[in-house]
Amino acid sequence: MAGGAREVLTLQLGHFAGFVGAHWWNQQDAALREPTDTQEPPGELCPDVLFRAGRTLHGQETYTPRLILMDLKGSLSSLKQESGLYRDKQLDAAIAWQGKLTTHKEELHPKNPYLQDLLSVEGVLSSDGLWRVKSISNGKGLPPLTTAATPEPLIPTEGSIRVWSDFLRVHLHPRSICMIQKYNHDGEAGRLEAFGQGESVLKEPRYLEELEDRLHFYVEECDYLQGFQVLCDLHDGFSGVGAKAAELLHDEYSGRGIITWGLLPGPYALGEPQKNIYRLLNTAFGLVHLSAHSSLVCPLSLGGSLGLRPEPPVNFPHLRYDATLPFHCSAILATALDTITAPYRLYSSPLSMVHLADMLNFSGKKVVTAGASIPFPLGPSQSLPDTLMQLGGATPWTPLSACGDPSGTHCFAQSVVLRGLDKACHTSQLTPGTPLPSLLHACTTGEEVLAQYLQQQQPRARSSSHLLLTPCKVVPPYPSLFSSSLSQQGLVLDNPPTGAGESIPVLGALRSSSSLSRTLGDLAKDLTKLNLRRWASFMDAGVEQDDLGELLQELCSLAQCYQLGDSLTD
């Protein structure tokens, strides 16, 4: 059991959501494996919020994500749907039928070399059919198999990553994976392409009952369930799956927080008109329906626009990433997600998912934007006031919600997290009597520095801020994205370091911003330009003409919530 933690149940819906989720869980796992004698502070982020303790049929303790994920047939590669962690060889062999049997054996997917190496590092499959996992240093793992030193695992190459399960290093509970067998992950036929198709999936008793059973399994063992975080693909039919899932959560678990992260892969090409039109329609239907049943909805993308006109991907000064690779894009989004969700995962903070949503979604503003500085650009000899003063009036983070440049927009409310800075850097280190370069240098705590800076930038916004010592872990299989100007701790150096670091400081923000008025309004304008006769296949998937009219009205109403002059403050 969670032992008093305010539990969160995570839903991952879609293949890109699987990519983001795999990086997310790997980063949680890396934090769990941090040695107990480390210099980094223990006890800020509570892992029991996201993980559950359990026990196999053979009495072995387990510690697995509190997770339900849905994906399509063929998306798991070599990963077993039922997981090897709770595998029972005797149960596998038990067959009631005593007559003649014919065995049809499906060809196995070759296991990714990285995962083969990882398995040899972390445990063995014993003769009784059970996966025996080696212990991890903070005591959350299983009893140790050996005291011998283990080799470092391989670092996966971009070319070896085909699906998200190729680099997931966390063992899942058998109740986690739910496969939608009626649609294919690969190939041109049998794809889950349209919002209406996704809605129809959870209208089928088979899939609805399977989801409900898994929800009940996880929810009933929680002492204090604060809510659900839903990672959902927006660009394909999983936007419809997410909409129906959010509706189910809203109806069945009233009063719990539901924070939905609408995920879109990197930039798109103009040469694929049907794919782009479907992406536009799925995104619009997804945002409107998800916002109706969620406490908050935040689109997450490294693209520059949600609309029909493609914009270049966003730029990070100290990252070198390939926007066409889901492995790269999802790593960056997972790092942002790991930071901006910290407020409701802390041991000490009274802030819950519901409280966070209430602060940001007043006056109907249920859609929010995200931004992050990855890594936060602190130099080795700098203090936090020095770095923030150098930024001046510039936006301190890169936008991650495909809403364009946030410069000059108004912020109604924001939740900001800065993590990973040594405490000695939090305040000014100027000698007494030295003239203060800014008001920030007069602050006596790092929390005061950050709060003062946010008040200077957006004086009329509701702001909540957290300053954490714990950095963000970026150990393999996290891709090598960082420029050579970073130290082992992710600090910006004048001279290049000798190797890649394992942790970085990150600044992340969730914001209710006037930029959404333009973004949602432009989305509605793009929809009015469509000749739906050319895209009858989308309508045939379960969407009516009247549905499109209602969608346009809802988008325009959402956009009006973010116009300046409308409830700037209470």
N, C-alpha and C positions, 0 to 999 in steps of 0.2 A: 504493500500500500504506500501511498505517497507521504504518510507521516505528517499531515498537517499542511502540505503544500497546496497551493491554489492551482489545481490541475487544469491543463489545457489539452483538448483533443484536436489533433491535426488531421485535416482531410487534404489529400493530394489528388487532383482530378485532371488527368491529361498527361501527355508525354513530356512537354516542356516543363510542366509542373513537377514531373518526376526528376528532370535534370536539376531544377532549382532545389527540390527537396533532397536529392542525393548529396549535393554540396552542403546544404543546411545541416543534415544529420551527421555528415562527416565532420563538420566544424564543432558540433556538440560533442561528438565522440572524442575529438582531439582535445577539447577542454577537460573531458572526464579523465583522460589519460595523462594529464599534467602531473609530474612527480610531486609528491607531498613536500619535498624539501626545496621547492622552487622559491625564488624571490618574489614571484607574483602573488598577490593577495588572494587567499581562499575566501569562499563564502559570499560572493556578491550575487552571482546568478545561481538560482536553485534548479538543478537538473531534474528534480522530481516533478517540476511543472510539466515537462515534456515527456519524461520517461516513466515507465512503470516497472516495478519489481514483480517478478513472478517465479514460478517453479515448474520444472518439467515433470512428466509422469514418473521419472526416476529420481526426483527429489533435488535436482540441480537448480540452484538459483540462477535467475536470468534478469537482465535489465535492458528492456527494449523500448523503442519509441511507442508512445501512445498515438497510433497512426492507423488511418484507413486510407488506402490509395486505390484508385481505379485507373486502369489503362486498357489498351486494346489487345486483341489476340496477336501474338508474335512480338510483343514489346519487351518481354522479360529476358530474352536471350537465354543464357545458361542459369539464370536465377530461378529457383523452384518457388512456385506459388505458395506452397504450404510451409516453406522455410525448412532448413535443416536443423534448426535449433531445438525443435520439439519432436523431431522425427522418432518414431517408434517402429523398429524393424518388425516386431511381432505383429503389431496392428497392420502394417503394410502387407504382411503375408496372409492375413486372415481373409479367406474367401468363403462365402456361404455356399455358393453354387458348387455341387459335387459332380456335375456332368462334364462333358467334353468342353475344353476351353481352346479358343484360338487367340493367340497373342499377336497384336499389331503394334510394333514398336516404332515410335516416331524417332527420326534421326535427331540426335542431340546437337544443340548448338555448341560450337567449340568455346571453351571458357577463355575469357580474356586473360592474357599472360599476367597482367597486373594482379587480377584476382587470384590466379593460381599461386602466385608468389605471396600474396597477402594471407591466404589460407594457411600456407606453410608457416608463416610467421606467427599467426594468432591461435592456431589450434589444429586438431586432427579429428578425422572421422573414425571413431573407435569401432571395434569388432561388433559391438551390440547395436550399431546403427545410430549412435548418438554423436552429435557434434560436441566435442569437449573444447571449451574455449579457455585460453590462458587468462590469468587474472590481469586486471589493470590496476595501476598503482594507487588509485584513490579508494580502493576497496569496493567499487561497484561491480567488479567483474566476478567470474567464477573461480573456484579453487585452482591454484596453479598446477600446471602439468609438469613443469620442469623449472629448475633454477638456472639452467644454462642460458648464456647470452643469446638473443635472437638477432638475426641479420636484419638490416634495413630493407623494407620492401621496395620493389621497383617503382619508379615514377611512370605513370601511364603517358603514352604519347597521344597527341591529338588524333592521329590516324587509327589508333586502336580503339577509340571510343565511338561506338555506333548507337548505343542506347544508354539510358541512365544507369541501368543495373551493371554496366561494365565498370563503373568506378565507385559504386556504393560499398562502403566498408563496414556498415552497421548491420547486424543480424536483426531480422524482423520477426515479429510474432506471427504465427500461422493465421491469425485473424486479420492481418493487415492488408493483404493483397486481394483485391476483387477484380477479376478479369471480365471485360465485356467481350464475350466470344462472338457476338453477331457482327462485329466490325473488325477490320484488319488494320494493323499498324503499317504494314508494308504493302506495296503494289498500288495500282490505280483503281482497282475495284473494291467495293465493300468498305469504303472509308467513312469515318464519322466527320462529315464536312459542315453540316448546317445546324444551327441553333435548334430547330424543330426536331431533328433527329435526336439530339442530346436530351431534350425534354422527354421524348418518347421512351428513352431508355429507362428512366426512373418512373415511368407510368406502367411498365411491365411488372407484374407481380414478382417474377423471378429476381430481378435486380433490386427492386424496391425492398423486398423482404430480406434479401442478403445484406443490404446496407443497414436496414433497421436492426437486424440481429447483431451486426458488428457494433453499431452505436450503443445498443443496450449492454453488450458485453463490457465495453470500456467505461461507459457512463456509470453503470451500477457499482463498479468497484472504486469510484472516486469518493473521497471524503468531502471535498469542496470543489466542485467543477465550476471554474469561473467562466468558461466558454469554449468556443471553437475558432480555430484559425483555418481558413480554407484557402489553399493554393490551387488556383483554377486557371486553365488555359482559356483565354478570351478569343483567340483568333479562329478556333474551329468549333466543332459540335460540342466540345466539352463546356462551352459557355452555357449551353442548355442544360447539361448535366449539373453544372454548378448552380444554376438558377433553381432547379428543382430540389437540389440538396439543401440549399440555403432556406428554401420555403419549408422543407421538412424540419430542419433544425429550429426555425422560427416558431413553427406550430407546436412541435413536441417539447421544446425546452425553453419555454417563455422565461424571460428575465436573464438568460445567459448571454454573454457577449458573443457576437458573430462578426469577426473581422475577416474580410475576404480580400485576397491579393490576386487581382486579375493580371495574368502573365501573358506577355507577348514576346515571341522570339525577336531576333535582330531585324535589321532593315529588310525591306522587300523590294522586288524588281517590278518594273512596269510591264515586262513581257509576259506576265501571267494574269490576264484580266479576270478570269473567273475566280482564281485564288484570292486576288485583291478585293473583289466585290464581296465575296463570302467573308473575308476577314473583316471588312467594314461593317457588314450586316451583323455578324456574330458579335463583334465588339460592342456595337450599339445596343443590340438586344440584351447582351450580357450585362453591361453596365446598368441599364435601366432596371432589369429584373433583379439583379443582385442587390442593388441599392434599396429595393423595396423590402427585402427580407433580411438584410445585414445591418449590423450596427454601424459599420464603416466599410467602404469599398475603396481600394487603392489600386489603380492600374500601375503595373511595373514593366518597364521596357527600356532598352537602350536605344530604341529608335527615336527619331526627332518629332514624329507626328502620329496621331491615331487615324488621320484622314486618308483620303485617296492619293494625295500628292506625297510622294516619298521625300523624306528629309534625311540628311546624313546622320549617322549614329553619334551619340554624345561622346565627348572627349574627356578623358581623365589625364591630367598632366603627368602622372607618374605610373600610368598603366599602358601596356602595349598589348592590346587584345585584338582578335579577329572577330568582327561583328557577325560574320557568317557562320561561326561555330557555336552551336548551343552549349558546348562544354565551357567555352569562355564566358559567354553572356550570362549563363545561369550562375557561374561562380561569383560574378560581380553582384548580381541581384541577391544571391543568398547572403553575401557579406553585408549588404545593406539591410536585409531582412533580419539578420542576426543582431544588428545594432538597434534598429528602430523598434523591435519588439521587446527590448530589454526591460522597459518600465514595468510590464506585467509579469516578468520572470524573476524579479529580485526577491531575495530573502527578506529584505528590510522594508521595501516600499509598500505602502497601503494601496497603491494605485492598481486597480484591476482593469481587465479589458473593458468592462462596462464603464468605469470611470474615465478611461482614456477616450472611449468613443463619445461619451457625453460632453467632454471638454471640446472635442473637435467638430461634432456634427450638429451643433445648435442651428436653429432656423432652417432645418431641412437640408443642411449641407453634409450629406452622407458620403459624398465622394471627396477623397483627399488625394494630395500628391505626395510623392516621396522624393528625397534628395540625399546624396551622400558625398562626402569627401573621403576617397579611398586611395591612399592613406591620407590621414590628416597631416598637412605639410609643416610639421614642426622640425626645426633644425636642432642639432645636438646642443648648441649653446643658447638656444632661445627659451623663453618662457611662454606660457599660454597668452598672457597679455601682449607680448611682442608680436606673436603670429597673428592674433586677431586684429591688432592695430594695423599691421601691414596690409591686411585684406581691405581695409578702408570700408567703402560702401559697397564693394563687390559682393555678390552672392557667394557664401563660403562653401557651397556644395554644388555638385553636378546634378541637374534634374534627372529623375528616373521614372517619370510618368508620361513621357511623350507629349508634354504640354508646351513645348517650346521654351524659349528663354524666359526665366522668371524675373528678369530685371525690370524694375518699374511696376511690378504688380503689387497688390495689397494682400497682406496676410491677415486673416481673421483670427486664426488660432493655430498654435504649433506645439508639437512635442519634439524636443531636441535631446539627443544623447551624444555625449563625447566620451570615448572610452580609450584606455590604453596608454595614457600619459603618466609618466612617473610623477609622484606627488611633489617632488622638488621643483617640477616645471609649472605647477599650477598657478603660482603667484610670482610677482616680480622679484628678481634677485638683485635689484639695484641697491647699492650701498646707501645707508642713511644719509640724508642731506642732499642726495642727487635730485635735480628737478624731475618731476614725473612726466613722462611723455604723453600720458593719457589718463583718464579717470580709471581705466581698467587696471593700471599699475598701482592704484591706491587700494584696491580690494585686498582683503586679508585671507580669503579662501578661494579655491578654484571654482566652487559652486557660485560664489558671488561674482567672479569674473565672467563666467558664462551667462548668468542671468542678466548682468549689467549690459553685456554685449548685445544680447537679444533684444533688450528693452531699447537700446540705442537704434538698432536696425529697424524694428517694427514697434514703435511706442504704443500703438493702439491695439496690438494683438494680445490675445490671451496666450501666455507662454508657460510651458512646463519644461524643465530641463533637468537632466541627470548627468553627473560626472562620475564615471566609473574607472577604477584602476585596471580592471581586467581587459587585456587587449583582445583582438579578434584573431583566432588561429587560422593560419593559411599553410598548413603542412600538406604534403602529398596525400591524396591525389589532387589537391588544389593546383590548377595550372600555373606555370611560370609566367606571370603577367607583369611583374614589377620591373621598373627600370633599374639600371645599375647604380642610380644615385641614392638608393635606399640602404640603410644599415640593417643589421639583423633584427632590430626592434622596429623597423619600418620608418625610422627617422630620415629626413632628407639630408644628404651629405654633400659636401663639396668634392670630396674624393671618392671614387667608386669603391664599394666594399669587395671582399673576396668571395662572398657567397650569398645565397638567398636567405632571407630571414624566415622565421617560423611564426611571427605574430606582427600585427600592425595596429597603430591607432586609427580609429575611424570616427568620423562625425556623421551622424545620420539625423534626418528630420522627417516628420510627418506634418503636413501643413494643409490647412483649409485656405485656399488662395483664390484670388480673383482671376488668375490665369485659367481657371476651369470654366469661367463664363465664355471665354473665347473658344476654348477647346471643345466643349460640349455643343456650343452654338455652331461651330464649323462642321462638327460631325453631323448635325441635323441638316445643314446646308448640302453637304455631300450626298446625303440620302435622298433629298428632294430632286437631285439631278439624275438619279438612276432611272433607267427605262426597265421597269420590272418585268416586262414581257420577255426581255432577253435573259432573265434569270429566273425563269419559271421553276427550274429545278429546286431552287432554294425555297420557293413558296410551296412546292409539292411536298417538301419534307415536314410539313405540319404548321406552317405559318400562313395566316390568312391576310388578305388585303387590309381588313380592318385593324389587324394587329400592327401593321406598319404605320397606319394613321395614329394609333394610340402611342406608338413608339416615338414618333416625331413630337407629339404634344408633351410627352414625359421628358424628352431630352430638352425641349425648350424651357419647360418649367424648372428642371434642374439647373440649366444655364442661368436662369434669372436669379436663382438663389445666391449666385456669386457675383452679381453686379455690384459695383461700388455704390455706397449709399444705402445698401440694404442690410440693416442690422450689423453695422460695423462692430459695435460693442453693445453689451447689455448694461 
